[in-house]
Amino acid sequence: MHADSAVVLITGAGKRIGAALAADLHARGYTLALHCRGSRADAEALANTLNAKRGDSAAVFAADLARPSERDGLVPAVLARFGRLDVLVNNASSLFPSPLGAVTDADWDRLMDANARAPFFLAQAAAPHLAVRGGCIVNLLDIYAERPKPGHTVYNMAKAALRMLTQSLALDLAPAVRVNGIAPGAILWPEAGMDEARQQALIDATPLARIGSVEDICAAARYLIEDARFSTGHVLAVDGGRLLG
């Protein structure tokens, strides 16, 4: 795919991996539709930075993906603003513990909405427009889709659903739209913090003996968007080998 005039919608683009992906793709010439929910100020600051580098090349679209009316309006809003959609990156996520015996329906909905339901409905809305452009979908998964994280059953299930969605859509949308995923390992420490002992335990469980960086995820996304022209239904692990343990 050529970046010239191509429009990329990234969910959860206000901070962390989503913001890094946006900045990286923008530097390669893409136009960015930056989705956010609670990080509007961060997303606006990012858009201002990108537009200062190249005019009218980024815009912010705020939506709560757990609300069907807002979620279903996202793709039409991007099309109304830019007139096309070439790439959908389902990056927005929700992660918190779901210990058995204490999970509520609200917990279930929050984790499933962000990690499985919204990616499905956004892909469904985007698919006809991506097909016109020979575009693609990139889903951000987690190694816990295959190797469950203790105490996080609902999150594990939701990411496993996203993995199956990636594979299923790859069949349903072929040959017009490629659908692939990225399964990161330890890339950024949680915003809420993590003590040094737990950080070291994760590093010790990683064959490459270190955490990754957002640049590793950006490189994987660039490959799947631009170069993986004969790959669909593939989930690329960017985890330092943790799935081997």
N, C-alpha and C positions, 0 to 999 in steps of 0.2 A: 504493500500500500504506500502511495506517495502522500507526503504530509500536506502538499499544497492545497489549501482550502478545506482539508479534511477536518471534520468536527468530532471531537471526543467528549462524551459525557462521562464524568467520573463522579460516582456517588461518594459522599463522605470526603469531599476534597478540601475541606477547610484546614485540616491539620494532619500531622504525622505522615503516614505512607501515602494517603490520598493527595496531600499537598505536594509531596515530593514527586509523585507520578505526574501531576499537572505541570509542575515547573520543568520537568525533564522533557515531556512531550512538547510543551510549548517551545522549548529551545530547539526542537527539531522541526518546527514550522507548523505544528498543529494549532487549530483553534480550540479553545477549551470552554466547555460548559461545566461550571463548578457547582455541584450540588452540595448543600449543607443543610443541617437542621439546627443544632444549637451553637454552631461555630460561625455565625453570620459575619461577625467582625473579622475573624481570621480569613474567611473566604473573600470578603470584600478587599481586605488588605492585599491578599494574593492577587486578585484580579487587577487591582490598581498597579501592582508591580509588573504584571505581565503586559498590561495595556501600555504602560510607559515604555516598554521595550518594543512593542509592536501594536499599533493602534487597532482598536476594535477586534482584539483577538481573544478576549476572555469575558465571560459574564457569569454572574452568580444566580443560582436558582434555588431558593429556599423551599423545602418541603419536608414534612414529617412522613416518612415512608410507611409508618404504621397506620396512617390515615388514608383509606382508599382514594378519597377525592383529591388529596394532595399528591399522592403517589401517581395516580393515573393522569394527572395534569402535567407531570414533569416532562415526558417526552414531547407532547404537543407544544409546551412552552419553549423547549429547545428548538424545535422545528420552526416555530413562529419567529424566533429571534435570528436563527442562522440559516434557515431554509434547507438544511440537510443534516443527516446524522450518519457518521461513518463507523464509529467505534463506541461501544458501551463497556465501561469498566465498572463492574459491581464490586465496589470496595467497602461501602458502608457496612458496619458490623456492630454487634452488641455482645459484650463478653462479661459475664459475672457468674459466680458459683450458683449451682442448683443442687444442693445436697438433698439426697433422697429423704423424704419425710417432711421436707419443709418447702417444697416447690408449690407455688400457687398458679392458678390459671393466668394471672397477670404476668408472672415470670415466664411461663411458657410462651405467651403471646409476644412478649418483648423480644425474646431470643429467636423465635421462629419468624416473626415479622421481618426483623432486620437481616437475618442470615439466610433465609430461604424464600419466604413469601414475596418480599419486595423484589429480589432478583428475578424471580419467575415472571411477575407481572410487568416489570420493566422490560425484560427480554421479549415478552409477548408483544408489548406496544412498539418496541424498537425494531423488531424483526423485519417487517415489510420495508422499512426505510433503509435498514442495513443491507437488505438484499439488493436494492436498487444500486447501491454503491459497491457491492462486493465486499462488504464490511465484515466486522468480527465482534465477538464478545469475549471479554476476559473477566473471569470471576476470581476474586481473592478468597481462597479457602483457608485452610489451616491444617497442619499435620495431624491435629486432633480429629479430623474427619476419618482418619485411618487408625490412629493410635490414641484411644480415648484418654482424656485428662481426668483423673479422679475428682469426684465432687462437682463435675460439670456436665452431667448427663445430657441435659437439654441442649446446651451449647454444642456438645459433641454430635448429637443427633441432627441439629440444624445444619452444621457444616457438612455432615455426611450427606444430607439432603441436597446441599448445594453442589457437592461433588457429583451426585447422580444427575442433578439438573444439567450440569456441564456436559456429561456424556450423552444424556437423552436429547438435549437440544442440538448437539452436534449431529445426531442422526436426523432429527426432525427438520433442521434448517439447512442441511446439505442439499445441493452443493453451493448454494448462493452465499451462505454465511458460515464462517468458521467460529467455533466455540471452544475455548481452552481455559485453563485455570492455572493459578499459581498457589502453591501451598507453602507459605513461609514457616520457618522455624522461629527461633529467637532473633528478632530484628531490632526492635526497640523495647526497652523496659517499660512496664505499665506506667501510665501517668500517675497512678496512685502510689507508686513506689514499690520497690521490692528489696528486701534486706539482702545484704551481701552474701549470706550463706545460701539463700535460694538462687541468687544469680550464679554463684559458683557451681551449684548443683546442676543447673541447666548447661553451663559451659562444660562441665565434666561429662555430661550425657551426650555431648556433641562431638563426633569424631574429629572435626576440624578444630576443636578446642577453642572456640571463640564464638561470639555472636556475629550475625550478619549486619548489613547496613541497608539503608533505604536505596542506595545505589544498586545493590544486588537485585532488589525487586524491580527497580526501574529498568535494569538491563534485561531482565526476564520479560517484562511487559513489552519493551521495544522489540524483542525477538518475536514474541507471539503476534504482535500487531503487524510488523513489517516484513519479517523474514520467514516465518513458519508457514509458508504458503501451502505446504502439503501436510499440515498437521491440524487435526480437529479431534475434539474429545480427549485431549491430552491434559494432564495435570502435572505441571512442572514443579518439582520439589526444590525449594530454595531454603534448605534447612541445615546445611553443614553436615549432612549425613545422619541426622537424628533418627530418621525412619529405619535405619539399619540396626539400631540398638534394640 
